[in-house]
Amino acid sequence: MNGECHISSLVVHSRPDQVSAIIERIRAIEGVEIHGGQETGKLIVTLETETEDQVVERINAIQLLEGVLAATLVFHHFEPVQERE
């Protein structure tokens, strides 16, 4: 089975007084990693997904978290994944 690998990065602007709770909620989302920005409330987030629909679903899920002001897509790359023989 051939699929795709999607790698995306986001900047998530959050309410400074809710950063810890937002980080906890974001980390609970499958395929998501946080790489910094905790001290400013502007989180650098990457997503690894199998489909473009999953990218959109995860961005929407992040945007709907309480305390998130905006989740902005900065980069998106995808390529086919070849089955290993």
VMD Tcl script that builds the backbone (N, CA, C; Angstrom):
set m [mol new atoms 255]
animate dup $m
set s [atomselect $m all]
$s set {name element resname resid chain x y z} {
  {N N MET 1 A 0.837 -1.191 0.000}
  {CA C MET 1 A 0.000 0.000 0.000}
  {C C MET 1 A 0.872 1.241 0.000}
  {N N ASN 2 A 0.636 2.115 -0.942}
  {CA C ASN 2 A 1.364 3.382 -0.995}
  {C C ASN 2 A 0.509 4.464 -0.372}
  {N N GLY 3 A 1.122 5.313 0.423}
  {CA C GLY 3 A 0.407 6.407 1.066}
  {C C GLY 3 A 1.201 7.678 0.925}
  {N N GLU 4 A 0.884 8.621 1.761}
  {CA C GLU 4 A 1.585 9.891 1.769}
  {C C GLU 4 A 2.043 10.202 3.183}
  {N N CYS 5 A 3.061 11.025 3.258}
  {CA C CYS 5 A 3.540 11.548 4.531}
  {C C CYS 5 A 3.453 13.070 4.431}
  {N N HIS 6 A 2.669 13.663 5.329}
  {CA C HIS 6 A 2.498 15.115 5.359}
  {C C HIS 6 A 3.194 15.666 6.600}
  {N N ILE 7 A 4.036 16.663 6.391}
  {CA C ILE 7 A 4.707 17.337 7.496}
  {C C ILE 7 A 4.346 18.817 7.397}
  {N N SER 8 A 3.815 19.338 8.489}
  {CA C SER 8 A 3.367 20.732 8.521}
  {C C SER 8 A 3.908 21.404 9.765}
  {N N SER 9 A 4.070 22.719 9.678}
  {CA C SER 9 A 4.432 23.479 10.876}
  {C C SER 9 A 3.451 24.620 11.052}
  {N N LEU 10 A 3.232 24.956 12.322}
  {CA C LEU 10 A 2.271 25.984 12.691}
  {C C LEU 10 A 2.878 26.895 13.732}
  {N N VAL 11 A 2.356 28.098 13.806}
  {CA C VAL 11 A 2.573 28.953 14.960}
  {C C VAL 11 A 1.211 29.069 15.634}
  {N N VAL 12 A 1.170 28.713 16.911}
  {CA C VAL 12 A -0.069 28.760 17.674}
  {C C VAL 12 A 0.045 29.880 18.700}
  {N N HIS 13 A -0.754 30.924 18.509}
  {CA C HIS 13 A -0.784 32.050 19.448}
  {C C HIS 13 A -1.788 31.716 20.539}
  {N N SER 14 A -1.355 31.837 21.778}
  {CA C SER 14 A -2.229 31.462 22.889}
  {C C SER 14 A -2.246 32.546 23.959}
  {N N ARG 15 A -3.268 32.478 24.773}
  {CA C ARG 15 A -3.346 33.393 25.916}
  {C C ARG 15 A -2.203 33.044 26.866}
  {N N PRO 16 A -1.372 34.011 27.235}
  {CA C PRO 16 A -0.214 33.730 28.091}
  {C C PRO 16 A -0.564 33.047 29.411}
  {N N ASP 17 A -1.730 33.357 29.963}
  {CA C ASP 17 A -2.106 32.759 31.243}
  {C C ASP 17 A -2.611 31.325 31.113}
  {N N GLN 18 A -2.747 30.826 29.873}
  {CA C GLN 18 A -3.245 29.466 29.657}
  {C C GLN 18 A -2.264 28.575 28.904}
  {N N VAL 19 A -1.028 29.037 28.741}
  {CA C VAL 19 A -0.051 28.305 27.927}
  {C C VAL 19 A 0.143 26.869 28.415}
  {N N SER 20 A 0.301 26.652 29.696}
  {CA C SER 20 A 0.559 25.295 30.204}
  {C C SER 20 A -0.578 24.348 29.866}
  {N N ALA 21 A -1.806 24.784 30.062}
  {CA C ALA 21 A -2.967 23.938 29.760}
  {C C ALA 21 A -3.083 23.676 28.263}
  {N N ILE 22 A -2.791 24.688 27.454}
  {CA C ILE 22 A -2.857 24.526 26.001}
  {C C ILE 22 A -1.809 23.535 25.524}
  {N N ILE 23 A -0.600 23.639 26.059}
  {CA C ILE 23 A 0.462 22.700 25.694}
  {C C ILE 23 A 0.034 21.270 26.008}
  {N N GLU 24 A -0.545 21.068 27.162}
  {CA C GLU 24 A -1.001 19.732 27.556}
  {C C GLU 24 A -2.049 19.209 26.578}
  {N N ARG 25 A -2.989 20.052 26.196}
  {CA C ARG 25 A -4.050 19.632 25.268}
  {C C ARG 25 A -3.488 19.367 23.874}
  {N N ILE 26 A -2.562 20.201 23.418}
  {CA C ILE 26 A -1.975 20.006 22.086}
  {C C ILE 26 A -1.183 18.709 22.053}
  {N N ARG 27 A -0.426 18.431 23.090}
  {CA C ARG 27 A 0.375 17.196 23.126}
  {C C ARG 27 A -0.483 15.940 23.094}
  {N N ALA 28 A -1.745 16.049 23.448}
  {CA C ALA 28 A -2.651 14.898 23.430}
  {C C ALA 28 A -3.146 14.573 22.014}
  {N N ILE 29 A -2.890 15.459 21.065}
  {CA C ILE 29 A -3.324 15.251 19.683}
  {C C ILE 29 A -2.288 14.390 18.962}
  {N N GLU 30 A -2.752 13.357 18.270}
  {CA C GLU 30 A -1.855 12.418 17.578}
  {C C GLU 30 A -1.027 13.121 16.501}
  {N N GLY 31 A 0.272 12.814 16.468}
  {CA C GLY 31 A 1.158 13.321 15.433}
  {C C GLY 31 A 1.636 14.747 15.622}
  {N N VAL 32 A 1.451 15.299 16.829}
  {CA C VAL 32 A 1.790 16.698 17.089}
  {C C VAL 32 A 2.983 16.795 18.041}
  {N N GLU 33 A 3.901 17.707 17.742}
  {CA C GLU 33 A 5.025 17.997 18.637}
  {C C GLU 33 A 5.146 19.507 18.800}
  {N N ILE 34 A 5.555 19.919 20.003}
  {CA C ILE 34 A 5.785 21.345 20.289}
  {C C ILE 34 A 7.286 21.547 20.424}
  {N N HIS 35 A 7.811 22.579 19.744}
  {CA C HIS 35 A 9.252 22.785 19.688}
  {C C HIS 35 A 9.723 24.073 20.346}
  {N N GLY 36 A 8.836 24.800 20.982}
  {CA C GLY 36 A 9.265 26.010 21.661}
  {C C GLY 36 A 8.176 27.054 21.684}
  {N N GLY 37 A 8.509 28.192 22.277}
  {CA C GLY 37 A 7.615 29.325 22.335}
  {C C GLY 37 A 6.787 29.418 23.601}
  {N N GLN 38 A 7.019 28.514 24.530}
  {CA C GLN 38 A 6.236 28.494 25.762}
  {C C GLN 38 A 6.322 29.813 26.521}
  {N N GLU 39 A 7.493 30.429 26.515}
  {CA C GLU 39 A 7.685 31.646 27.302}
  {C C GLU 39 A 6.951 32.853 26.729}
  {N N THR 40 A 6.636 32.835 25.434}
  {CA C THR 40 A 5.933 33.958 24.810}
  {C C THR 40 A 4.468 33.662 24.498}
  {N N GLY 41 A 4.080 32.399 24.562}
  {CA C GLY 41 A 2.721 32.015 24.189}
  {C C GLY 41 A 2.541 31.839 22.699}
  {N N LYS 42 A 3.642 31.917 21.946}
  {CA C LYS 42 A 3.614 31.682 20.496}
  {C C LYS 42 A 4.326 30.346 20.253}
  {N N LEU 43 A 3.545 29.285 20.251}
  {CA C LEU 43 A 4.093 27.933 20.202}
  {C C LEU 43 A 4.459 27.530 18.777}
  {N N ILE 44 A 5.597 26.890 18.641}
  {CA C ILE 44 A 6.036 26.335 17.365}
  {C C ILE 44 A 5.653 24.863 17.389}
  {N N VAL 45 A 4.789 24.473 16.448}
  {CA C VAL 45 A 4.190 23.145 16.466}
  {C C VAL 45 A 4.409 22.471 15.117}
  {N N THR 46 A 4.724 21.170 15.126}
  {CA C THR 46 A 4.776 20.399 13.889}
  {C C THR 46 A 3.728 19.297 13.939}
  {N N LEU 47 A 3.236 18.967 12.753}
  {CA C LEU 47 A 2.275 17.883 12.579}
  {C C LEU 47 A 2.853 16.870 11.609}
  {N N GLU 48 A 2.675 15.600 11.889}
  {CA C GLU 48 A 2.990 14.537 10.945}
  {C C GLU 48 A 1.726 13.728 10.759}
  {N N THR 49 A 1.218 13.706 9.514}
  {CA C THR 49 A -0.039 13.030 9.226}
  {C C THR 49 A 0.083 12.212 7.947}
  {N N GLU 50 A -0.940 11.407 7.690}
  {CA C GLU 50 A -0.964 10.575 6.488}
  {C C GLU 50 A -1.743 11.209 5.345}
  {N N THR 51 A -2.621 12.162 5.659}
  {CA C THR 51 A -3.441 12.794 4.620}
  {C C THR 51 A -3.531 14.301 4.847}
  {N N GLU 52 A -3.894 14.996 3.796}
  {CA C GLU 52 A -4.102 16.442 3.902}
  {C C GLU 52 A -5.322 16.735 4.773}
  {N N ASP 53 A -6.339 15.882 4.686}
  {CA C ASP 53 A -7.526 16.058 5.533}
  {C C ASP 53 A -7.161 16.025 7.012}
  {N N GLN 54 A -6.222 15.155 7.389}
  {CA C GLN 54 A -5.794 15.090 8.784}
  {C C GLN 54 A -5.082 16.371 9.204}
  {N N VAL 55 A -4.340 16.987 8.294}
  {CA C VAL 55 A -3.691 18.269 8.590}
  {C C VAL 55 A -4.763 19.293 8.952}
  {N N VAL 56 A -5.777 19.405 8.117}
  {CA C VAL 56 A -6.851 20.373 8.337}
  {C C VAL 56 A -7.601 20.061 9.632}
  {N N GLU 57 A -7.889 18.784 9.873}
  {CA C GLU 57 A -8.595 18.388 11.100}
  {C C GLU 57 A -7.819 18.778 12.346}
  {N N ARG 58 A -6.513 18.546 12.338}
  {CA C ARG 58 A -5.701 18.848 13.517}
  {C C ARG 58 A -5.547 20.354 13.727}
  {N N ILE 59 A -5.396 21.108 12.635}
  {CA C ILE 59 A -5.325 22.563 12.776}
  {C C ILE 59 A -6.646 23.085 13.354}
  {N N ASN 60 A -7.758 22.593 12.850}
  {CA C ASN 60 A -9.064 23.012 13.379}
  {C C ASN 60 A -9.204 22.641 14.845}
  {N N ALA 61 A -8.768 21.442 15.214}
  {CA C ALA 61 A -8.853 21.007 16.613}
  {C C ALA 61 A -8.036 21.927 17.519}
  {N N ILE 62 A -6.846 22.317 17.051}
  {CA C ILE 62 A -5.993 23.217 17.838}
  {C C ILE 62 A -6.649 24.586 17.957}
  {N N GLN 63 A -7.195 25.094 16.855}
  {CA C GLN 63 A -7.823 26.418 16.885}
  {C C GLN 63 A -9.019 26.476 17.828}
  {N N LEU 64 A -9.683 25.345 18.030}
  {CA C LEU 64 A -10.870 25.312 18.879}
  {C C LEU 64 A -10.555 25.125 20.363}
  {N N LEU 65 A -9.270 24.913 20.694}
  {CA C LEU 65 A -8.907 24.751 22.103}
  {C C LEU 65 A -9.114 26.062 22.853}
  {N N GLU 66 A -9.631 25.953 24.048}
  {CA C GLU 66 A -9.832 27.141 24.879}
  {C C GLU 66 A -8.484 27.816 25.137}
  {N N GLY 67 A -8.421 29.113 24.907}
  {CA C GLY 67 A -7.201 29.872 25.138}
  {C C GLY 67 A -6.341 30.061 23.903}
  {N N VAL 68 A -6.652 29.349 22.817}
  {CA C VAL 68 A -5.902 29.526 21.570}
  {C C VAL 68 A -6.513 30.701 20.821}
  {N N LEU 69 A -5.663 31.658 20.471}
  {CA C LEU 69 A -6.108 32.835 19.738}
  {C C LEU 69 A -6.066 32.607 18.231}
  {N N ALA 70 A -5.048 31.866 17.754}
  {CA C ALA 70 A -4.910 31.563 16.327}
  {C C ALA 70 A -3.914 30.434 16.144}
  {N N ALA 71 A -4.165 29.622 15.136}
  {CA C ALA 71 A -3.212 28.584 14.718}
  {C C ALA 71 A -2.968 28.816 13.232}
  {N N THR 72 A -1.748 29.206 12.888}
  {CA C THR 72 A -1.426 29.614 11.523}
  {C C THR 72 A -0.474 28.623 10.880}
  {N N LEU 73 A -0.879 28.087 9.732}
  {CA C LEU 73 A -0.030 27.178 8.976}
  {C C LEU 73 A 1.125 27.968 8.377}
  {N N VAL 74 A 2.352 27.511 8.622}
  {CA C VAL 74 A 3.541 28.195 8.123}
  {C C VAL 74 A 4.170 27.403 6.980}
  {N N PHE 75 A 4.118 26.068 7.072}
  {CA C PHE 75 A 4.787 25.209 6.096}
  {C C PHE 75 A 4.020 23.914 5.971}
  {N N HIS 76 A 3.926 23.395 4.744}
  {CA C HIS 76 A 3.314 22.087 4.514}
  {C C HIS 76 A 4.069 21.406 3.387}
  {N N HIS 77 A 4.488 20.178 3.630}
  {CA C HIS 77 A 5.198 19.383 2.633}
  {C C HIS 77 A 4.630 17.973 2.664}
  {N N PHE 78 A 4.490 17.366 1.497}
  {CA C PHE 78 A 4.083 15.965 1.473}
  {C C PHE 78 A 4.801 15.250 0.350}
  {N N GLU 79 A 4.929 13.967 0.538}
  {CA C GLU 79 A 5.535 13.126 -0.484}
  {C C GLU 79 A 4.992 11.714 -0.339}
  {N N PRO 80 A 5.058 10.951 -1.422}
  {CA C PRO 80 A 4.565 9.577 -1.345}
  {C C PRO 80 A 5.466 8.712 -0.470}
  {N N VAL 81 A 4.861 7.775 0.190}
  {CA C VAL 81 A 5.598 6.815 1.007}
  {C C VAL 81 A 5.597 5.504 0.232}
  {N N GLN 82 A 6.761 4.990 -0.018}
  {CA C GLN 82 A 6.879 3.733 -0.763}
  {C C GLN 82 A 6.903 2.567 0.203}
  {N N GLU 83 A 6.217 1.512 -0.165}
  {CA C GLU 83 A 6.217 0.301 0.650}
  {C C GLU 83 A 7.599 -0.329 0.619}
  {N N ARG 84 A 8.086 -0.739 1.773}
  {CA C ARG 84 A 9.400 -1.398 1.842}
  {C C ARG 84 A 9.256 -2.861 1.483}
  {N N GLU 85 A 10.215 -3.346 0.724}
  {CA C GLU 85 A 10.176 -4.756 0.308}
  {C C GLU 85 A 11.121 -5.582 1.119}
}
mol reanalyze $m
mol bondsrecalc $m
mol representation Tube
mol addrep $m
